[in-house]
Amino acid sequence: MPALMILPTRRRPGHLSRFVNAYRDTGARVPVMICIDDDEPTIDAYRTIDFPAHWPIRIRPRASYAKWVNLAFDEFPDREQYLFGADDIVPRTVGWDVLLCEAAGLRRISFGQDHHAAPEIATHPCIGGDLVRALGYIAAPGFAHNYIDTIWTEIGRAHGILDYLPHVVMEHMHHTTGKAARDDTYARIADDGTSLRKVDQAAWSAWNRAEIATVGRLLSC
C-alpha cells in the first residue's frame, strides 16, 4: 500500500487550510489523514475546508497527538511509509512527499529542512513502514506529544538509516521563530507547568532505548 501522512490538528482551521493549499501547490500525492477531536470548538470551520477527495478525515474523541498517530497506524498498518506532521507546517518543495518516501523506502527515515529544528532533529519525518511495524507503533508508549520525532532521530542515527534532505523544505511556521502567534495549542504543549509537558519529560527520562535494539534486530535480518 502507498504511504500515509498523519496530521492531527486542534483549533487551527486556518493553519490547516494553508497546508491544504500548499499540498496542492506542490503537486503532492500522498494521502493525508486529518485527525480532529469531536469536541473541537472550531469544527464547523474545519468542515468548510476543501480537502482532497482521497484524504481520510477522522473525527473521534479527544486524544493526544501520540494517540492520534498510533490510532492511524492501527487503522492503516500496511503502508510503505508513514509521515507525521503538525498543522503549522507548510511544504514548499514540489514533490516533497515523493522525495521523502523514496529516500525512506521501507527501512530508513528521511526528513527535510523545516527552518526550525532540522537537521539536529528529524522533524516531521517519513519513516519506512517496516520500521514502524517492527515496533508496533509510531509514538512510543508513555508519551503524549513531545519527543516522538526525537526518538526516531535517535533510532535513525544509531543505525545509520537517517537521511536529511536539505533541498526538501517543510517550513515549520512556529511561534518561536516569529512565524506565528503563540496560541493556546502552543501553550499547552510547551509550558513546563502543564501536565502534558511533565508527562513527556518523565517519559523521556525513563525511555530505555529498547526501540533502538528492536530496529537493529529487524535490520540484521
C-alpha positions as a Python dict, from the first residue, in 0.01 Angstrom:
ca = {
    (1, 'M'): (0, 0, 0),
    (2, 'P'): (119, 356, -65),
    (3, 'A'): (240, 595, 203),
    (4, 'L'): (21, 777, 453),
    (5, 'M'): (76, 1112, 620),
    (6, 'I'): (-87, 1170, 959),
    (7, 'L'): (-176, 1523, 1062),
    (8, 'P'): (-363, 1590, 1388),
    (9, 'T'): (-498, 1943, 1422),
    (10, 'R'): (-653, 2143, 1703),
    (11, 'R'): (-817, 2488, 1698),
    (12, 'R'): (-635, 2585, 1379),
    (13, 'P'): (-863, 2559, 1075),
    (14, 'G'): (-677, 2850, 917),
    (15, 'H'): (-344, 2672, 953),
    (16, 'L'): (-486, 2352, 808),
    (17, 'S'): (-640, 2535, 514),
    (18, 'R'): (-296, 2684, 444),
    (19, 'F'): (-145, 2334, 448),
    (20, 'V'): (-409, 2206, 205),
    (21, 'N'): (-330, 2490, -35),
    (22, 'A'): (43, 2421, -10),
    (23, 'Y'): (-18, 2049, -68),
    (24, 'R'): (-195, 2128, -393),
    (25, 'D'): (56, 2394, -498),
    (26, 'T'): (347, 2148, -460),
    (27, 'G'): (177, 1869, -652),
    (28, 'A'): (173, 1630, -356),
    (29, 'R'): (2, 1293, -392),
    (30, 'V'): (39, 1102, -65),
    (31, 'P'): (-297, 1093, 120),
    (32, 'V'): (-309, 1284, 446),
    (33, 'M'): (-515, 1154, 737),
    (34, 'I'): (-664, 1453, 918),
    (35, 'C'): (-736, 1393, 1286),
    (36, 'I'): (-985, 1619, 1465),
    (37, 'D'): (-1126, 1593, 1817),
    (38, 'D'): (-1502, 1552, 1827),
    (39, 'D'): (-1526, 1832, 2086),
    (40, 'E'): (-1323, 2070, 1870),
    (41, 'P'): (-1472, 2419, 1920),
    (42, 'T'): (-1390, 2528, 1564),
    (43, 'I'): (-1516, 2210, 1396),
    (44, 'D'): (-1761, 2399, 1175),
    (45, 'A'): (-1472, 2594, 1026),
    (46, 'Y'): (-1285, 2269, 961),
    (47, 'R'): (-1586, 2135, 774),
    (48, 'T'): (-1562, 2421, 521),
    (49, 'I'): (-1210, 2322, 409),
    (50, 'D'): (-1192, 2175, 60),
    (51, 'F'): (-997, 1859, 138),
    (52, 'P'): (-864, 1640, -145),
    (53, 'A'): (-1105, 1354, -208),
    (54, 'H'): (-851, 1080, -127),
    (55, 'W'): (-774, 1208, 223),
    (56, 'P'): (-919, 1010, 516),
    (57, 'I'): (-1077, 1251, 765),
    (58, 'R'): (-1127, 1121, 1120),
    (59, 'I'): (-1331, 1292, 1391),
    (60, 'R'): (-1302, 1099, 1717),
    (61, 'P'): (-1298, 1153, 2094),
    (62, 'R'): (-1025, 1390, 2210),
    (63, 'A'): (-682, 1229, 2207),
    (64, 'S'): (-320, 1332, 2246),
    (65, 'Y'): (-101, 1374, 1941),
    (66, 'A'): (73, 1046, 2024),
    (67, 'K'): (-254, 858, 2049),
    (68, 'W'): (-380, 1004, 1722),
    (69, 'V'): (-75, 888, 1524),
    (70, 'N'): (-88, 544, 1680),
    (71, 'L'): (-459, 511, 1603),
    (72, 'A'): (-378, 596, 1243),
    (73, 'F'): (-117, 320, 1230),
    (74, 'D'): (-362, 75, 1387),
    (75, 'E'): (-613, 158, 1114),
    (76, 'F'): (-360, 152, 830),
    (77, 'P'): (-91, -99, 935),
    (78, 'D'): (35, -191, 589),
    (79, 'R'): (159, 138, 441),
    (80, 'E'): (500, 153, 278),
    (81, 'Q'): (589, 476, 459),
    (82, 'Y'): (441, 687, 737),
    (83, 'L'): (483, 1062, 757),
    (84, 'F'): (359, 1262, 1051),
    (85, 'G'): (340, 1635, 1085),
    (86, 'A'): (179, 1932, 1254),
    (87, 'D'): (-86, 2173, 1133),
    (88, 'D'): (166, 2459, 1135),
    (89, 'I'): (395, 2318, 864),
    (90, 'V'): (394, 2443, 506),
    (91, 'P'): (558, 2228, 237),
    (92, 'R'): (747, 2446, -12),
    (93, 'T'): (919, 2194, -241),
    (94, 'V'): (742, 2048, -542),
    (95, 'G'): (704, 1672, -497),
    (96, 'W'): (819, 1681, -133),
    (97, 'D'): (613, 1376, -43),
    (98, 'V'): (758, 1154, -317),
    (99, 'L'): (1113, 1270, -242),
    (100, 'L'): (1079, 1184, 126),
    (101, 'C'): (913, 849, 58),
    (102, 'E'): (1173, 743, -199),
    (103, 'A'): (1453, 822, 46),
    (104, 'A'): (1286, 635, 333),
    (105, 'G'): (1194, 322, 143),
    (106, 'L'): (1080, 50, 383),
    (107, 'R'): (1367, 63, 633),
    (108, 'R'): (1502, 417, 651),
    (109, 'I'): (1399, 754, 796),
    (110, 'S'): (1402, 1074, 592),
    (111, 'F'): (1329, 1435, 677),
    (112, 'G'): (1361, 1776, 521),
    (113, 'Q'): (1454, 2130, 613),
    (114, 'D'): (1196, 2287, 844),
    (115, 'H'): (1387, 2610, 921),
    (116, 'H'): (1334, 2538, 1289),
    (117, 'A'): (1490, 2221, 1437),
    (118, 'A'): (1647, 2044, 1140),
    (119, 'P'): (1900, 1897, 1090),
    (120, 'E'): (1950, 1832, 1463),
    (121, 'I'): (1611, 1663, 1495),
    (122, 'A'): (1424, 1471, 1227),
    (123, 'T'): (1115, 1686, 1249),
    (124, 'H'): (806, 1579, 1053),
    (125, 'P'): (984, 1264, 932),
    (126, 'C'): (900, 996, 681),
    (127, 'I'): (953, 651, 830),
    (128, 'G'): (981, 324, 641),
    (129, 'G'): (683, 102, 710),
    (130, 'D'): (891, -197, 814),
    (131, 'L'): (1046, 9, 1095),
    (132, 'V'): (706, 109, 1230),
    (133, 'R'): (575, -246, 1207),
    (134, 'A'): (882, -375, 1391),
    (135, 'L'): (789, -157, 1689),
    (136, 'G'): (412, -178, 1652),
    (137, 'Y'): (358, 195, 1693),
    (138, 'I'): (471, 537, 1573),
    (139, 'A'): (474, 711, 1913),
    (140, 'A'): (648, 526, 2194),
    (141, 'P'): (428, 430, 2492),
    (142, 'G'): (405, 685, 2769),
    (143, 'F'): (443, 994, 2551),
    (144, 'A'): (170, 1245, 2474),
    (145, 'H'): (323, 1490, 2226),
    (146, 'N'): (690, 1577, 2271),
    (147, 'Y'): (998, 1366, 2183),
    (148, 'I'): (825, 1145, 1926),
    (149, 'D'): (1044, 1275, 1645),
    (150, 'T'): (1345, 1283, 1879),
    (151, 'I'): (1314, 909, 1938),
    (152, 'W'): (1303, 837, 1566),
    (153, 'T'): (1608, 1062, 1527),
    (154, 'E'): (1794, 853, 1786),
    (155, 'I'): (1692, 530, 1615),
    (156, 'G'): (1798, 657, 1274),
    (157, 'R'): (2137, 782, 1387),
    (158, 'A'): (2212, 468, 1588),
    (159, 'H'): (2175, 251, 1278),
    (160, 'G'): (2290, 491, 1007),
    (161, 'I'): (1950, 496, 842),
    (162, 'L'): (1869, 867, 883),
    (163, 'D'): (1861, 1076, 566),
    (164, 'Y'): (1845, 1455, 584),
    (165, 'L'): (1721, 1616, 261),
    (166, 'P'): (1800, 1988, 293),
    (167, 'H'): (1655, 2060, -50),
    (168, 'V'): (1312, 1941, 66),
    (169, 'V'): (1161, 2231, 257),
    (170, 'M'): (882, 2163, 506),
    (171, 'E'): (869, 2501, 675),
    (172, 'H'): (760, 2495, 1037),
    (173, 'M'): (568, 2818, 1095),
    (174, 'H'): (643, 2814, 1467),
    (175, 'H'): (589, 3094, 1714),
    (176, 'T'): (947, 3073, 1846),
    (177, 'T'): (1077, 3183, 1506),
    (178, 'G'): (829, 3468, 1482),
    (179, 'K'): (621, 3300, 1213),
    (180, 'A'): (306, 3259, 1422),
    (181, 'A'): (132, 3389, 1730),
    (182, 'R'): (171, 3189, 2050),
    (183, 'D'): (-176, 3040, 2074),
    (184, 'D'): (-341, 2808, 2326),
    (185, 'T'): (-220, 2497, 2142),
    (186, 'Y'): (143, 2606, 2165),
    (187, 'A'): (98, 2696, 2531),
    (188, 'R'): (-44, 2355, 2617),
    (189, 'I'): (248, 2177, 2451),
    (190, 'A'): (536, 2394, 2567),
    (191, 'D'): (464, 2525, 2914),
    (192, 'D'): (665, 2342, 3178),
    (193, 'G'): (382, 2381, 3425),
    (194, 'T'): (132, 2176, 3227),
    (195, 'S'): (67, 1811, 3290),
    (196, 'L'): (130, 1736, 2921),
    (197, 'R'): (485, 1865, 2937),
    (198, 'K'): (552, 1689, 3265),
    (199, 'V'): (425, 1358, 3129),
    (200, 'D'): (654, 1376, 2828),
    (201, 'Q'): (958, 1483, 3028),
    (202, 'A'): (908, 1191, 3265),
    (203, 'A'): (863, 951, 2974),
    (204, 'W'): (1179, 1077, 2808),
    (205, 'S'): (1378, 1036, 3130),
    (206, 'A'): (1251, 677, 3160),
    (207, 'W'): (1297, 584, 2793),
    (208, 'N'): (1530, 284, 2787),
    (209, 'R'): (1615, 285, 2416),
    (210, 'A'): (1459, -57, 2366),
    (211, 'E'): (1332, 67, 2033),
    (212, 'I'): (1689, 102, 1907),
    (213, 'A'): (1761, -265, 1975),
    (214, 'T'): (1430, -377, 1823),
    (215, 'V'): (1501, -194, 1499),
    (216, 'G'): (1853, -334, 1500),
    (217, 'R'): (1715, -687, 1504),
    (218, 'L'): (1493, -604, 1207),
    (219, 'L'): (1782, -458, 1007),
    (220, 'S'): (2001, -759, 1077),
    (221, 'C'): (1751, -998, 920),
}
